[in-house]
Amino acid sequence: MLSQIDKQILRAHLLPKINKVLGRAPLPGARLAVVGNCQSYGIAYAMKVLAPSAEVDHYSAIGKTIANIDLLGKTLQGYDRVFMQNFPAGIVKGGDYEHLLARLTKVTRMPSMVFAAFQPDLVYLLDATRGDKPLNGPLRAYHSALATFAFRVGLSVREANALFNDNVFATVGYYDIWNASAREFVEENKSYFGFDFSSDLMNWSRRGIFMYSIVHPKPFVLATVARRLLEATQIPIENENFDDYAIDDLARSEIFPVYPEIAARLGVRGGYLFKRGNFHISHGVGEFMTLPQFLAASYAVYKRARPEQIAHQRIDAWLSDQALTGRLVELAKENLAKGATPTL
């Protein structure tokens, strides 16, 4: 089966010939290619809105390709500018991000937006014995550290539910994440990519929650990234109005909630409604889960999993600390006795 990159390579080679036959004039602006992860479509779309005279093509480095790294590199060399996020080996045959980077001359390295302060409980469970293959749960690769801990320590689903309270969040440090996340976000993007997002981070924060998960930003964040990339490469911004044309592509994917207690500390509205991925919105409105439903579905997955599939450095550290483990179990039972088992 052809991947999105395979299809885009075909399009890049065939469309100019088709347009020539049909007498269609090329756009007057630059030819731009955006290569990257799940954020890359939103960045490419924002570039098109900000610079409508440009031709912007998107290459999604997620599904495995038939095309090899040489063909992809040759195709991308035909663009005036390539913007590229890091991607691992195993996506494009014969190479990874570094191999492709070496084949390109007009390329700008593009940052990935990662910010954990809104959803500090979100973790990936990666099986180290199988090349870090992720365990899929009710929200695919997104898992709750507290839910996984509760299962591993032998708590019931209802007791796990009782962990989702202010006293537990304070105990595990979930209220202390913002400053470290902000500092890491700003410093990494500045040192690795040369972009200072410190003022942008403040502007995004004024608009409320700006992440659907730790790796899925809202459209206005990606529009800022697109603008900064265009400015850095001296591609003119022709249209200042992005919001009226925004497409919320990543909202189709899973949405991990901002827990109410954490949200209150950040001055935003939170909840315990978990959204499952729905990439075919014309077929239905999708599925949502309350916290008890999410926990029950997670437990069902963990019961079938091998121990190495539900290992995680943070959870392992909690379990290795007998005092902390004892305190969390105690809080779960106390909260349950008080009826402190949130739903939404």
DOROTI-678963 format. One record per residue (C-alpha): residue number from 1; x, y, z. Coordinates in Angstrom, 2 decimals, always signed. Example, Ala and Ser with C-alpha at 12.3 -4.5 7.8 and 13.67 -1.06 7.14 Angstrom:
<nodes>
<1, <+12.30, -4.50, +7.80>>
<2, <+13.67, -1.06, +7.14>>
</nodes>
This chain:
<nodes>
<1, <+0.00, +0.00, +0.00>>
<2, <+1.26, +3.45, -0.89>>
<3, <+2.05, +5.72, +2.04>>
<4, <+1.22, +9.42, +2.07>>
<5, <+4.85, +10.17, +1.15>>
<6, <+4.68, +7.76, -1.80>>
<7, <+1.53, +9.47, -3.06>>
<8, <+3.05, +12.91, -2.57>>
<9, <+6.17, +11.93, -4.52>>
<10, <+3.98, +10.81, -7.42>>
<11, <+2.00, +14.01, -7.20>>
<12, <+5.15, +16.15, -7.13>>
<13, <+6.44, +14.52, -10.32>>
<14, <+3.16, +14.24, -12.23>>
<15, <+1.20, +17.36, -11.32>>
<16, <+3.50, +19.89, -13.06>>
<17, <+3.23, +17.87, -16.27>>
<18, <-0.55, +17.66, -15.97>>
<19, <-0.81, +21.39, -15.30>>
<20, <+1.35, +22.12, -18.33>>
<21, <-0.89, +20.02, -20.57>>
<22, <-3.97, +21.74, -19.17>>
<23, <-2.42, +25.18, -19.51>>
<24, <-2.50, +25.96, -15.80>>
<25, <+0.04, +28.55, -14.73>>
<26, <+2.15, +27.74, -11.65>>
<27, <+1.66, +29.80, -8.52>>
<28, <+3.93, +32.86, -8.36>>
<29, <+5.33, +32.12, -4.90>>
<30, <+7.94, +29.72, -3.60>>
<31, <+7.59, +25.94, -3.77>>
<32, <+7.70, +24.66, -0.20>>
<33, <+7.75, +21.14, +1.23>>
<34, <+6.99, +20.29, +4.84>>
<35, <+8.22, +16.89, +6.05>>
<36, <+7.46, +15.59, +9.50>>
<37, <+5.26, +13.97, +12.09>>
<38, <+1.61, +14.43, +13.02>>
<39, <+2.18, +18.17, +13.53>>
<40, <+3.52, +18.72, +10.03>>
<41, <+0.16, +18.94, +8.25>>
<42, <-0.96, +21.74, +10.55>>
<43, <+2.28, +23.62, +9.92>>
<44, <+2.03, +23.11, +6.15>>
<45, <-1.59, +24.26, +6.14>>
<46, <-0.73, +27.34, +8.19>>
<47, <+2.08, +28.19, +5.77>>
<48, <-0.41, +28.09, +2.91>>
<49, <-2.80, +30.39, +4.76>>
<50, <-0.01, +32.82, +5.65>>
<51, <+1.58, +32.70, +2.19>>
<52, <-1.24, +31.81, -0.25>>
<53, <+0.84, +32.46, -3.36>>
<54, <+3.25, +29.70, -2.32>>
<55, <+2.87, +26.09, -3.37>>
<56, <+3.00, +24.04, -0.17>>
<57, <+3.25, +20.25, -0.18>>
<58, <+3.08, +18.06, +2.90>>
<59, <+5.07, +14.84, +3.38>>
<60, <+3.89, +12.80, +6.37>>
<61, <+6.82, +10.82, +7.82>>
<62, <+4.62, +8.39, +9.75>>
<63, <+3.63, +5.45, +7.54>>
<64, <+6.33, +3.23, +6.04>>
<65, <+7.16, +4.10, +2.45>>
<66, <+7.81, +2.12, -0.70>>
<67, <+10.03, +4.93, -1.98>>
<68, <+13.60, +4.94, -0.72>>
<69, <+15.57, +7.78, +0.81>>
<70, <+17.28, +8.62, -2.50>>
<71, <+14.01, +9.09, -4.38>>
<72, <+12.56, +11.18, -1.57>>
<73, <+15.72, +13.31, -1.45>>
<74, <+15.70, +13.81, -5.22>>
<75, <+12.05, +14.86, -5.10>>
<76, <+12.58, +17.31, -2.26>>
<77, <+15.56, +18.89, -4.01>>
<78, <+13.09, +20.26, -6.55>>
<79, <+11.55, +22.60, -3.96>>
<80, <+12.72, +26.10, -3.17>>
<81, <+12.74, +25.27, +0.54>>
<82, <+12.19, +22.13, +2.61>>
<83, <+11.12, +22.30, +6.26>>
<84, <+11.78, +19.04, +8.07>>
<85, <+11.12, +17.54, +11.49>>
<86, <+13.10, +14.67, +12.90>>
<87, <+11.80, +11.19, +12.08>>
<88, <+13.17, +7.77, +13.02>>
<89, <+14.64, +4.99, +10.94>>
<90, <+12.15, +2.51, +9.55>>
<91, <+9.82, +5.07, +7.98>>
<92, <+11.63, +5.73, +4.71>>
<93, <+13.56, +2.87, +3.16>>
<94, <+17.31, +3.21, +3.38>>
<95, <+17.63, +6.00, +5.89>>
<96, <+16.32, +8.35, +8.51>>
<97, <+16.16, +12.08, +9.18>>
<98, <+19.95, +12.51, +9.18>>
<99, <+20.35, +10.63, +5.90>>
<100, <+17.71, +12.79, +4.25>>
<101, <+19.17, +15.96, +5.72>>
<102, <+22.53, +15.14, +4.10>>
<103, <+20.86, +14.91, +0.68>>
<104, <+19.27, +18.37, +0.84>>
<105, <+20.77, +21.82, +0.41>>
<106, <+17.77, +24.13, +0.85>>
<107, <+16.48, +22.69, +4.10>>
<108, <+15.43, +24.17, +7.44>>
<109, <+15.21, +21.97, +10.53>>
<110, <+11.75, +22.23, +12.03>>
<111, <+10.98, +21.82, +15.75>>
<112, <+8.38, +19.49, +17.21>>
<113, <+6.12, +21.00, +19.84>>
<114, <+6.27, +18.96, +23.07>>
<115, <+4.80, +20.38, +26.27>>
<116, <+3.79, +18.25, +29.27>>
<117, <+2.47, +20.70, +31.87>>
<118, <-1.21, +20.39, +30.95>>
<119, <-1.21, +16.57, +30.93>>
<120, <+1.58, +15.48, +33.31>>
<121, <-0.11, +12.11, +33.87>>
<122, <+0.15, +11.13, +30.19>>
<123, <+2.81, +8.50, +29.47>>
<124, <+3.77, +6.13, +26.67>>
<125, <+4.24, +2.47, +27.58>>
<126, <+7.06, +1.19, +25.38>>
<127, <+8.19, -2.43, +25.30>>
<128, <+11.99, -2.30, +25.52>>
<129, <+12.21, -5.99, +24.59>>
<130, <+10.55, -5.29, +21.24>>
<131, <+12.26, -2.16, +20.01>>
<132, <+10.16, +0.18, +22.17>>
<133, <+6.94, -0.92, +20.52>>
<134, <+4.11, +1.07, +22.14>>
<135, <+1.26, -0.63, +23.94>>
<136, <-2.08, +0.57, +22.62>>
<137, <-4.83, +1.25, +25.13>>
<138, <-8.24, +2.93, +24.91>>
<139, <-6.51, +6.12, +23.72>>
<140, <-4.02, +4.23, +21.55>>
<141, <-0.49, +5.12, +22.74>>
<142, <-1.67, +7.52, +25.48>>
<143, <-1.78, +6.04, +28.99>>
<144, <-2.25, +7.34, +32.51>>
<145, <+0.75, +6.88, +34.79>>
<146, <-1.55, +6.73, +37.82>>
<147, <-3.80, +4.12, +36.19>>
<148, <-0.80, +1.98, +35.27>>
<149, <+0.65, +2.34, +38.76>>
<150, <-2.70, +1.39, +40.30>>
<151, <-2.93, -1.75, +38.20>>
<152, <+0.64, -2.80, +38.93>>
<153, <+0.26, -2.26, +42.68>>
<154, <-2.95, -4.30, +42.76>>
<155, <-5.59, -1.62, +43.30>>
<156, <-9.11, -2.15, +42.01>>
<157, <-10.55, +0.05, +39.27>>
<158, <-12.55, +1.99, +41.86>>
<159, <-9.45, +2.48, +44.00>>
<160, <-7.59, +3.63, +40.90>>
<161, <-10.40, +6.12, +40.30>>
<162, <-9.84, +7.47, +43.81>>
<163, <-6.23, +8.32, +42.94>>
<164, <-7.47, +11.13, +40.72>>
<165, <-7.64, +13.72, +43.45>>
<166, <-5.84, +16.82, +44.67>>
<167, <-3.93, +15.06, +47.46>>
<168, <-2.50, +12.47, +45.06>>
<169, <-1.53, +15.03, +42.42>>
<170, <+0.29, +17.03, +45.08>>
<171, <+2.07, +13.90, +46.33>>
<172, <+3.43, +12.91, +42.90>>
<173, <+4.39, +16.47, +41.94>>
<174, <+1.90, +17.12, +39.17>>
<175, <+1.46, +20.71, +40.35>>
<176, <+5.16, +21.44, +39.94>>
<177, <+5.50, +20.65, +36.24>>
<178, <+4.79, +23.99, +34.54>>
<179, <+8.04, +25.85, +35.17>>
<180, <+10.23, +22.89, +34.26>>
<181, <+8.19, +22.17, +31.12>>
<182, <+8.30, +25.79, +30.01>>
<183, <+12.03, +26.06, +30.64>>
<184, <+12.77, +22.82, +28.78>>
<185, <+10.52, +23.82, +25.87>>
<186, <+12.13, +27.23, +25.44>>
<187, <+15.73, +26.11, +25.95>>
<188, <+15.56, +23.08, +23.66>>
<189, <+13.97, +24.98, +20.80>>
<190, <+16.47, +27.79, +21.18>>
<191, <+19.55, +25.57, +21.36>>
<192, <+18.60, +22.96, +18.74>>
<193, <+16.60, +25.02, +16.26>>
<194, <+17.50, +28.65, +16.94>>
<195, <+13.93, +29.72, +17.72>>
<196, <+13.07, +31.60, +20.91>>
<197, <+9.45, +30.75, +21.71>>
<198, <+9.44, +32.35, +25.17>>
<199, <+7.10, +35.22, +24.26>>
<200, <+5.01, +32.90, +22.08>>
<201, <+4.57, +30.53, +25.01>>
<202, <+3.17, +33.40, +27.07>>
<203, <+0.79, +34.37, +24.26>>
<204, <-0.44, +30.79, +23.84>>
<205, <-0.99, +30.51, +27.59>>
<206, <-3.22, +33.58, +27.55>>
<207, <-5.54, +31.70, +25.19>>
<208, <-5.96, +28.85, +27.68>>
<209, <-5.13, +25.20, +27.09>>
<210, <-3.03, +25.02, +23.92>>
<211, <-2.26, +21.29, +23.81>>
<212, <-4.59, +18.33, +23.16>>
<213, <-1.87, +16.05, +24.52>>
<214, <+1.80, +16.46, +25.28>>
<215, <+2.60, +16.26, +21.53>>
<216, <-0.55, +17.60, +19.83>>
<217, <-0.80, +21.41, +19.82>>
<218, <-3.82, +23.43, +18.84>>
<219, <-3.82, +25.13, +15.41>>
<220, <-2.77, +28.58, +16.60>>
<221, <+0.42, +27.08, +18.05>>
<222, <+1.31, +25.45, +14.74>>
<223, <+0.49, +28.70, +12.95>>
<224, <+3.05, +30.46, +15.12>>
<225, <+5.64, +27.83, +14.21>>
<226, <+4.78, +28.24, +10.53>>
<227, <+5.15, +32.00, +10.77>>
<228, <+8.52, +31.75, +12.48>>
<229, <+9.78, +29.32, +9.84>>
<230, <+8.64, +31.54, +6.98>>
<231, <+10.20, +34.60, +8.59>>
<232, <+13.47, +32.75, +9.19>>
<233, <+13.71, +31.84, +5.51>>
<234, <+12.57, +35.28, +4.27>>
<235, <+9.40, +33.99, +2.65>>
<236, <+6.89, +36.88, +2.71>>
<237, <+3.85, +36.71, +4.98>>
<238, <+1.00, +37.78, +2.70>>
<239, <-1.98, +37.14, +4.97>>
<240, <-2.01, +37.98, +8.68>>
<241, <-5.38, +36.37, +9.45>>
<242, <-4.93, +32.70, +10.28>>
<243, <-7.68, +32.07, +12.84>>
<244, <-10.57, +32.55, +10.41>>
<245, <-9.12, +29.81, +8.18>>
<246, <-7.89, +27.41, +10.86>>
<247, <-8.36, +23.67, +10.43>>
<248, <-8.13, +21.65, +13.64>>
<249, <-6.59, +18.53, +12.15>>
<250, <-5.20, +17.12, +15.40>>
<251, <-8.58, +17.37, +17.14>>
<252, <-9.57, +14.28, +15.16>>
<253, <-7.00, +12.32, +17.13>>
<254, <-7.11, +11.33, +20.80>>
<255, <-7.53, +14.14, +23.33>>
<256, <-6.14, +13.62, +26.82>>
<257, <-7.96, +15.86, +29.30>>
<258, <-6.49, +18.44, +31.62>>
<259, <-7.56, +17.20, +35.03>>
<260, <-9.75, +19.74, +36.87>>
<261, <-7.44, +20.07, +39.87>>
<262, <-4.46, +20.80, +37.62>>
<263, <-6.54, +23.10, +35.43>>
<264, <-7.61, +25.14, +38.46>>
<265, <-3.96, +25.77, +39.34>>
<266, <-3.34, +26.97, +35.77>>
<267, <-6.44, +29.15, +35.56>>
<268, <-8.16, +27.11, +32.85>>
<269, <-11.17, +24.79, +32.65>>
<270, <-10.46, +21.08, +32.96>>
<271, <-12.31, +17.79, +33.12>>
<272, <-12.09, +14.01, +32.96>>
<273, <-13.52, +13.44, +29.49>>
<274, <-11.21, +11.32, +27.34>>
<275, <-11.67, +11.50, +23.56>>
<276, <-10.86, +8.55, +21.35>>
<277, <-9.40, +9.05, +17.89>>
<278, <-11.86, +9.58, +15.05>>
<279, <-10.14, +10.11, +11.73>>
<280, <-13.23, +9.55, +9.59>>
<281, <-15.52, +12.26, +10.90>>
<282, <-17.93, +11.85, +8.00>>
<283, <-18.76, +8.37, +9.36>>
<284, <-19.71, +9.45, +12.88>>
<285, <-19.12, +11.90, +15.68>>
<286, <-16.69, +9.66, +17.57>>
<287, <-16.47, +8.20, +21.07>>
<288, <-15.74, +9.71, +24.45>>
<289, <-15.00, +8.09, +27.80>>
<290, <-15.52, +9.18, +31.38>>
<291, <-12.70, +8.58, +33.84>>
<292, <-14.20, +5.31, +35.19>>
<293, <-14.73, +4.06, +31.64>>
<294, <-11.18, +4.97, +30.67>>
<295, <-9.78, +3.21, +33.74>>
<296, <-11.83, +0.05, +33.16>>
<297, <-10.74, -0.08, +29.52>>
<298, <-7.11, +0.50, +30.52>>
<299, <-7.23, -2.29, +33.09>>
<300, <-8.63, -4.65, +30.46>>
<301, <-5.60, -3.92, +28.28>>
<302, <-3.11, -4.26, +31.14>>
<303, <-4.54, -7.65, +32.15>>
<304, <-3.64, -8.99, +28.70>>
<305, <-0.22, -7.31, +28.59>>
<306, <+3.14, -8.79, +29.47>>
<307, <+4.98, -7.12, +32.40>>
<308, <+7.53, -5.48, +30.11>>
<309, <+4.70, -3.84, +28.17>>
<310, <+3.49, -1.88, +31.19>>
<311, <+6.89, -0.78, +32.45>>
<312, <+7.77, +2.90, +32.61>>
<313, <+10.63, +4.74, +34.27>>
<314, <+8.40, +7.05, +36.30>>
<315, <+6.06, +4.29, +37.44>>
<316, <+8.98, +2.00, +38.25>>
<317, <+10.46, +4.79, +40.38>>
<318, <+7.19, +5.20, +42.28>>
<319, <+6.99, +1.46, +42.91>>
<320, <+10.60, +1.28, +44.07>>
<321, <+9.88, +3.93, +46.71>>
<322, <+8.07, +1.95, +49.40>>
<323, <+7.08, +5.02, +51.37>>
<324, <+5.59, +6.73, +48.32>>
<325, <+3.81, +3.57, +47.18>>
<326, <+2.36, +3.08, +50.63>>
<327, <+1.19, +6.67, +50.78>>
<328, <-0.49, +6.50, +47.37>>
<329, <-2.28, +3.27, +48.25>>
<330, <-3.37, +4.84, +51.54>>
<331, <-4.70, +7.93, +49.76>>
<332, <-6.59, +5.80, +47.25>>
<333, <-8.38, +3.94, +50.03>>
<334, <-9.06, +7.12, +52.02>>
<335, <-10.43, +8.94, +48.99>>
<336, <-12.59, +5.97, +48.06>>
<337, <-14.03, +5.84, +51.57>>
<338, <-14.95, +9.52, +51.21>>
<339, <-16.60, +8.89, +47.85>>
<340, <-13.98, +11.00, +46.07>>
<341, <-14.16, +9.16, +42.75>>
<342, <-14.54, +11.75, +39.98>>
<343, <-16.33, +10.90, +36.75>>
<344, <-16.22, +13.94, +34.48>>
</nodes>
